[in-house]
């Protein structure tokens, strides 16, 4: 197998689990993370042959850095078959406090602009080649807004819409755009959550299902499947009913609260 997969946010959580899943099936991986040395050390410790992976240190918010690493990737390894925009952050905000406005902007920059910056350098080459996959890691949180979660929910709703727009643009050219919406996955992002997390799954279990969904060319897939039914229900729930449901729910833990 000569499959080449690029994954952002690969140093932990879902990104690391996806990297492991693809390496286990014989693919080559190009991994992007801000903590490049940590990621490199983990790959060496796991025993993966150096010729099977390449690590780039970059922040997805930096468009020029993402373009530079994309050009290096294509020059050294070739054009990826699959690009996974996974890098993301989750920070609770209180929009009544001006201190949290930069936090809101930070979440949007990472989760939305970062996804765009990840895809952009690969769109034209994939379109010219006539095939490829762009995979956006969104979230069930993008379906409806949750208390204290305005930044994350807004960013993931935007990511879902962005991927949907791209899908319509690129499908005539043979390029698939796949949106994966995890429910609750045990990662550093969810470790501080104080609210219930139904259908919580490990990052490894998510990665296995995600790879199958990507292989199948799923346009939009909620993982795990029980959460897909919850997402469908939330999407059609009348606003008054949804508000009553939220009235009893704790708000997302604020980013700078003790």
GUZA-86400 format. One record per residue: residue in three letters; x, y, z of N, C-alpha, C in turn. Coordinates in steps of 0.02 Angstrom, whole numbers, padded with zeros to 5 digits, always signed. Last residue first. Example, Ala and Ser with C-alpha at 12.3 -4.5 7.8 and 13.67 -1.06 7.14 Angstrom:
<fibas>
ser+00642-00112+00354+00684-00053+00357+00645+00002+00394/ala+00660-00284+00390+00615-00225+00390+00660-00165+00390/
</fibas>
This chain:
<fibas>
unk-00562+01409+01889-00521+01361+01926-00551+01290+01922/unk-00581+01470+01720-00608+01459+01787-00565+01407+01823/unk-00549+01493+01591-00501+01517+01641-00528+01511+01711/unk-00653+01432+01516-00583+01416+01502-00536+01436+01557/unk-00793+01362+01602-00760+01420+01572-00684+01409+01569/unk-00879+01219+01559-00830+01246+01606-00791+01303+01572/unk-01042+01240+01495-00973+01220+01483-00927+01255+01532/unk-01176+01227+01616-01142+01259+01560-01071+01232+01554/unk-01293+01093+01648-01239+01137+01669-01204+01167+01608/unk-01468+01093+01608-01400+01070+01593-01348+01119+01620/unk-01596+01137+01616-01571+01096+01671-01499+01073+01662/unk-01617+01207+01499-01624+01243+01563-01596+01204+01622/unk-01617+01126+01388-01553+01156+01409-01557+01188+01478/unk-01753+01096+01377-01704+01042+01387-01639+01070+01415/unk-01804+01220+01349-01823+01187+01411-01775+01131+01428/unk-01747+01240+01222-01730+01285+01277-01747+01254+01345/unk-01811+01140+01148-01738+01136+01157-01717+01180+01216/unk-01941+01187+01150-01926+01123+01183-01852+01118+01197/unk-01922+01304+01075-01949+01308+01144-01934+01244+01182/unk-01872+01256+00949-01830+01297+00994-01856+01300+01066/unk-01906+01081+00915-01926+01152+00914-01886+01193+00965/unk-01787+00971+00846-01823+00990+00907-01842+01064+00904/unk-01709+00934+00741-01780+00948+00726-01820+00971+00788/unk-01583+00916+00796-01589+00959+00737-01662+00979+00725/unk-01600+00824+00898-01584+00893+00915-01597+00940+00857/unk-01621+00708+00819-01674+00734+00863-01662+00807+00880/unk-01497+00695+00757-01557+00703+00716-01614+00733+00757/unk-01416+00676+00871-01406+00735+00828-01467+00748+00785/unk-01464+00553+00917-01471+00613+00960-01464+00676+00917/unk-01424+00475+00810-01496+00482+00823-01509+00542+00868/unk-01286+00486+00826-01317+00510+00764-01392+00520+00773/unk-01259+00422+00942-01258+00495+00944-01288+00524+00880/unk-01261+00290+00899-01316+00314+00943-01318+00390+00946/unk-01142+00286+00815-01209+00288+00784-01264+00308+00833/unk-01015+00403+00880-01042+00338+00863-01115+00342+00840/unk-01018+00498+00732-00989+00440+00765-00989+00453+00840/unk-01098+00549+00586-01092+00560+00658-01067+00494+00689/unk-01048+00600+00428-01057+00542+00472-01047+00563+00545/unk-01067+00641+00263-01073+00667+00331-01087+00607+00376/unk-01022+00562+00157-01023+00634+00150-01025+00667+00219/unk-00910+00427+00150-00968+00457+00182-00966+00532+00176/unk-00819+00342+00087-00837+00405+00054-00898+00437+00084/unk-00771+00231+00147-00836+00224+00115-00857+00288+00078/unk-00656+00281+00206-00650+00232+00151-00715+00226+00112/unk-00718+00358+00305-00678+00391+00253-00671+00344+00193/unk-00774+00257+00384-00817+00307+00353-00782+00343+00296/unk-00659+00190+00426-00709+00154+00386-00754+00203+00349/unk-00600+00292+00500-00565+00266+00441-00613+00228+00396/unk-00695+00304+00604-00682+00359+00558-00649+00336+00494/unk-00686+00185+00673-00748+00199+00637-00738+00255+00587/unk-00555+00201+00723-00572+00142+00683-00635+00155+00641/unk-00567+00320+00796-00523+00317+00737-00540+00258+00693/unk-00652+00283+00903-00673+00333+00853-00632+00327+00790/unk-00567+00195+00968-00629+00169+00940-00657+00218+00888/unk-00466+00285+01006-00450+00229+00962-00512+00201+00930/unk-00531+00370+01094-00506+00398+01031-00490+00342+00981/unk-00678+00294+01165-00606+00307+01163-00587+00336+01095/unk-00834+00378+01200-00794+00325+01170-00721+00344+01171/unk-00989+00408+01278-00918+00424+01276-00879+00365+01248/unk-01128+00410+01283-01095+00373+01229-01021+00391+01221/unk-01140+00570+01366-01168+00506+01344-01131+00477+01285/unk-01075+00652+01481-01052+00640+01413-01078+00572+01390/unk-01127+00784+01593-01130+00714+01570-01107+00708+01498/unk-01003+00913+01631-01071+00890+01615-01070+00818+01592/unk-00876+00953+01643-00911+00938+01706-00982+00912+01693/unk-00727+00924+01555-00799+00933+01553-00831+00911+01619/unk-00593+00901+01546-00615+00948+01597-00691+00958+01598/unk-00576+00812+01440-00557+00790+01507-00584+00836+01562/unk-00597+00844+01310-00657+00830+01350-00641+00815+01423/unk-00469+00867+01260-00520+00919+01251-00580+00908+01297/unk-00396+00750+01281-00383+00807+01324-00435+00863+01318/unk-00530+00628+01260-00469+00661+01238-00454+00717+01288/unk-00651+00526+01224-00606+00536+01281-00539+00562+01257/unk-00783+00603+01140-00725+00560+01134-00678+00577+01192/unk-00949+00621+01101-00900+00630+01154-00845+00578+01148/unk-00959+00622+00928-00994+00638+00990-00941+00651+01043/unk-00889+00691+00777-00886+00648+00837-00936+00671+00890/unk-00923+00700+00620-00946+00736+00679-00944+00689+00739/unk-00842+00725+00469-00852+00679+00525-00870+00719+00587/unk-00865+00751+00301-00871+00782+00367-00885+00729+00419/unk-00774+00752+00153-00807+00710+00203-00807+00747+00270/unk-00766+00771-00013-00761+00809+00049-00805+00774+00100/unk-00676+00707-00152-00727+00697-00100-00713+00743-00041/unk-00657+00751-00317-00629+00760-00250-00685+00754-00199/unk-00708+00751-00444-00684+00688-00417-00654+00693-00348/unk-00767+00866-00486-00697+00857-00506-00666+00793-00477/unk-00891+00874-00430-00888+00865-00503-00817+00851-00528/unk-00853+00897-00292-00875+00830-00314-00875+00822-00390/unk-00822+01030-00264-00769+00985-00285-00792+00917-00310/unk-00936+01104-00225-00889+01131-00274-00843+01079-00305/unk-00998+01025-00130-01034+01043-00191-00989+01069-00245/unk-00896+01024-00035-00918+00961-00066-00954+00975-00131/unk-00889+01156+00008-00834+01128-00031-00855+01065-00068/unk-01009+01161+00082-00999+01204+00024-00945+01177-00022/unk-00979+01068+00182-01036+01056+00137-01029+01098+00074/unk-00873+01131+00245-00862+01067+00211-00918+01052+00162/unk-00944+01241+00297-00888+01251+00252-00875+01187+00212/unk-01035+01182+00384-01060+01218+00325-01004+01228+00274/unk-00946+01126+00478-00993+01083+00442-01016+01117+00378/unk-00883+01242+00525-00843+01191+00492-00888+01144+00451/unk-00990+01308+00586-00958+01339+00528-00917+01287+00489/unk-01012+01220+00690-01066+01232+00642-01037+01262+00578/unk-00891+01237+00755-00905+01173+00724-00964+01177+00676/unk-00901+01370+00799-00846+01350+00756-00861+01284+00720/unk-01014+01367+00881-01014+01409+00822-00959+01387+00773/unk-00968+01279+00982-01026+01261+00941-01027+01302+00876/unk-00859+01354+01033-00848+01288+01003-00906+01269+00958/unk-00923+01474+01077-00866+01475+01031-00859+01408+00995/unk-01026+01432+01166-01041+01472+01106-00985+01469+01055/unk-01041+01359+01279-01004+01327+01225-01011+01366+01160/unk-01125+01403+01374-01054+01410+01388-01010+01386+01331/unk-01250+01290+01317-01230+01343+01364-01156+01343+01378/unk-01246+01256+01140-01249+01232+01208-01223+01286+01256/unk-01330+01249+00981-01289+01284+01030-01299+01259+01100/unk-01324+01105+00872-01361+01155+00910-01314+01187+00961/unk-01219+01051+00791-01289+01043+00772-01333+01095+00806/unk-01091+01053+00837-01107+01100+00784-01180+01097+00763/unk-01076+00949+00923-01088+01015+00953-01104+01068+00900/unk-01034+00847+00847-01107+00850+00858-01125+00918+00889/unk-00906+00913+00741-00929+00889+00806-01005+00891+00806/unk-00776+00887+00624-00822+00935+00655-00842+00910+00724/unk-00646+00866+00528-00670+00840+00592-00711+00896+00625/unk-00649+00843+00356-00655+00892+00410-00681+00859+00473/unk-00552+00786+00228-00592+00764+00285-00591+00817+00339/unk-00539+00762+00061-00530+00813+00112-00578+00796+00169/unk-00466+00654-00054-00515+00662-00001-00493+00717+00046/unk-00457+00627-00233-00429+00644-00168-00485+00652-00118/unk-00444+00663-00410-00467+00624-00352-00428+00645-00290/unk-00391+00742-00509-00456+00710-00520-00479+00664-00466/unk-00283+00826-00518-00270+00754-00521-00335+00715-00534/unk-00347+00949-00500-00311+00936-00563-00299+00861-00573/unk-00394+00932-00371-00442+00943-00425-00409+00928-00493/unk-00273+00922-00303-00319+00865-00303-00369+00871-00360/unk-00219+01053-00327-00185+00992-00351-00230+00931-00353/unk-00324+01134-00266-00309+01138-00337-00271+01077-00363/unk-00318+01088-00128-00379+01086-00168-00363+01086-00243/unk-00207+01103-00049-00217+01038-00081-00276+01036-00130/unk-00205+01224+00016-00150+01208-00029-00159+01144-00069/unk-00335+01220+00091-00322+01264+00034-00265+01242-00012/unk-00345+01139+00207-00370+01115+00143-00341+01154+00083/unk-00288+01219+00309-00264+01150+00297-00284+01126+00228/unk-00361+01336+00307-00289+01339+00292-00260+01270+00277/unk-00485+01284+00346-00477+01313+00279-00404+01315+00259/unk-00453+01247+00478-00477+01197+00430-00468+01221+00359/unk-00419+01373+00529-00369+01320+00527-00389+01264+00480/unk-00539+01440+00526-00486+01462+00481-00432+01409+00475/unk-00600+01348+00625-00630+01364+00559-00575+01385+00510/unk-00522+01324+00737-00568+01272+00715-00598+01285+00646/unk-00439+01440+00755-00411+01372+00752-00458+01323+00717/unk-00530+01547+00752-00471+01547+00709-00442+01477+00700/unk-00622+01513+00851-00644+01518+00781-00584+01515+00733/unk-00539+01520+00963-00572+01457+00946-00594+01458+00872/unk-00502+01655+00960-00451+01603+00956-00481+01536+00935/unk-00623+01722+00978-00587+01730+00915-00534+01675+00906/unk-00649+01682+01111-00695+01664+01057-00660+01668+00989/unk-00541+01746+01170-00545+01673+01174-00592+01648+01119/unk-00570+01881+01153-00512+01852+01118-00513+01776+01118/unk-00687+01882+01239-00693+01895+01167-00631+01870+01128/unk-00668+01868+01374-00677+01807+01335-00684+01819+01260/unk-00665+01993+01428-00603+01955+01429-00607+01893+01385/unk-00796+02037+01430-00754+02057+01373-00688+02019+01371/unk-00927+01934+01468-00863+01959+01494-00817+01974+01435/unk-01032+01875+01413-01047+01936+01450-00983+01968+01477/unk-00991+01757+01360-00993+01814+01314-01017+01878+01347/unk-00885+01649+01420-00941+01689+01447-00943+01752+01406/unk-00833+01489+01357-00832+01562+01359-00893+01590+01393/unk-00723+01349+01348-00786+01378+01370-00780+01454+01375/unk-00640+01285+01210-00634+01329+01269-00702+01358+01286/unk-00559+01174+01115-00625+01184+01145-00616+01223+01210/unk-00479+01162+00955-00478+01177+01026-00549+01187+01050/unk-00398+01061+00827-00453+01101+00854-00444+01112+00929/unk-00353+00971+00683-00332+01016+00737-00390+01058+00762/unk-00398+00901+00571-00420+00879+00637-00404+00929+00692/unk-00416+00874+00417-00412+00936+00457-00441+00921+00526/unk-00335+00762+00322-00381+00765+00378-00369+00828+00418/unk-00324+00711+00159-00302+00764+00205-00356+00771+00259/unk-00273+00578+00058-00321+00602+00106-00289+00655+00150/unk-00169+00565-00030-00234+00538-00050-00289+00568-00006/unk-00051+00700-00056-00088+00652-00014-00152+00627-00047/unk+00074+00704-00178+00009+00733-00158-00029+00682-00117/unk+00242+00673-00115+00187+00669-00164+00124+00700-00135/unk+00352+00691-00038+00315+00629-00028+00260+00619-00081/unk+00416+00810-00076+00456+00756-00047+00419+00689-00048/unk+00320+00895-00132+00385+00888-00164+00422+00826-00140/unk+00214+00886-00042+00204+00865-00112+00270+00853-00146/unk+00277+00937+00075+00247+00870+00074+00241+00844+00002/unk+00310+01066+00035+00363+01019+00053+00337+00947+00050/unk+00181+01118+00016+00227+01116-00041+00284+01067-00027/unk+00135+01108+00148+00100+01072+00094+00146+01065+00033/unk+00218+01195+00214+00225+01123+00229+00189+01081+00176/unk+00176+01316+00155+00246+01294+00149+00252+01219+00162/unk+00043+01324+00195+00059+01321+00124+00130+01294+00114/unk+00060+01333+00333+00024+01276+00306+00038+01268+00231/unk+00126+01455+00342+00159+01395+00366+00126+01333+00337/unk+00025+01540+00294+00088+01534+00257+00127+01471+00278/unk-00075+01527+00393-00088+01506+00324-00023+01496+00285/unk-00085+01481+00549-00035+01514+00508-00041+01489+00436/unk-00169+01395+00611-00191+01464+00605-00146+01504+00557/unk-00101+01277+00629-00147+01282+00572-00174+01352+00561/unk+00068+01283+00659+00004+01300+00687-00044+01312+00629/unk+00191+01152+00646+00156+01211+00620+00091+01220+00658/unk+00309+01037+00609+00287+01080+00663+00255+01143+00634/unk+00284+00881+00534+00295+00953+00523+00270+00990+00585/unk+00349+00720+00509+00317+00767+00555+00335+00838+00536/unk+00318+00571+00425+00353+00635+00422+00314+00683+00467/unk+00336+00392+00405+00305+00453+00432+00350+00513+00425/unk+00405+00287+00356+00332+00284+00350+00298+00348+00374/unk+00537+00290+00383+00518+00301+00313+00442+00301+00303/unk+00546+00254+00517+00551+00325+00499+00530+00339+00428/unk+00431+00135+00582+00490+00150+00540+00489+00222+00515/unk+00375+00147+00749+00357+00152+00678+00419+00170+00637/unk+00389+00135+00887+00425+00089+00844+00407+00092+00770/unk+00347+00218+00984+00299+00168+00961+00330+00119+00912/unk+00456+00303+00991+00443+00258+01047+00395+00202+01027/unk+00437+00373+00872+00497+00333+00881+00486+00281+00936/unk+00316+00437+00903+00320+00391+00845+00381+00345+00851/unk+00354+00516+01012+00303+00465+01021+00304+00414+00964/unk+00446+00603+00953+00469+00557+01005+00419+00501+01015/unk+00359+00674+00869+00413+00635+00840+00438+00583+00891/unk+00278+00739+00964+00248+00691+00917+00302+00645+00888/unk+00373+00821+01025+00335+00772+01065+00306+00718+01021/unk+00410+00898+00915+00460+00854+00946+00425+00801+00989/unk+00291+00970+00885+00321+00924+00837+00369+00875+00870/unk+00168+01036+00933+00218+01002+00975+00252+00948+00933/unk+00085+01070+00830+00126+01123+00859+00183+01093+00901/unk+00082+00958+00690+00066+00975+00760+00109+01033+00782/unk+00050+00839+00567+00061+00910+00581+00040+00924+00653/unk+00114+00707+00471+00080+00729+00531+00100+00800+00549/unk+00089+00596+00348+00121+00660+00359+00080+00693+00416/unk+00110+00422+00328+00074+00477+00358+00119+00539+00363/unk+00072+00278+00231+00121+00328+00251+00083+00388+00278/unk-00013+00127+00284-00010+00191+00249+00052+00230+00272/unk-00034+00009+00352+00019+00011+00303+00025+00076+00265/unk-00119+00004+00457-00141-00029+00396-00092-00019+00338/unk-00052+00073+00555-00064+00002+00566-00087-00033+00502/unk-00060+00203+00508+00005+00169+00508-00004+00094+00514/unk-00196+00228+00532-00171+00227+00463-00103+00192+00459/unk-00200+00221+00672-00243+00178+00632-00218+00173+00560/unk-00110+00322+00711-00096+00252+00727-00137+00204+00683/unk-00179+00434+00664-00112+00419+00639-00095+00346+00651/unk-00294+00426+00744-00300+00418+00671-00232+00401+00640/unk-00236+00452+00869-00270+00388+00857-00278+00375+00783/unk-00191+00583+00850-00143+00530+00863-00173+00462+00849/unk-00316+00647+00831-00264+00649+00780-00213+00594+00788/unk-00387+00625+00952-00411+00596+00889-00356+00594+00836/unk-00248+00639+01063-00320+00631+01051-00337+00597+00986/unk-00099+00714+00990-00139+00684+01044-00210+00672+01021/unk-00036+00762+00878+00006+00744+00935-00032+00711+00992/unk-00101+00808+00765-00087+00736+00770-00050+00715+00833/unk-00158+00916+00696-00174+00904+00766-00159+00833+00787/unk-00184+00842+00533-00165+00897+00578-00187+00881+00649/unk-00124+00725+00420-00169+00736+00477-00142+00794+00518/unk-00119+00646+00264-00096+00702+00304-00147+00717+00358/unk-00075+00494+00190-00126+00530+00229-00093+00585+00269/unk-00054+00387+00057-00024+00443+00093-00080+00484+00125/unk-00029+00218+00008-00075+00271+00029-00039+00324+00070/unk+00029+00109-00045+00068+00170-00048+00025+00231-00029/unk+00043-00060+00000+00000+00000+00000+00044+00062+00000/
</fibas>
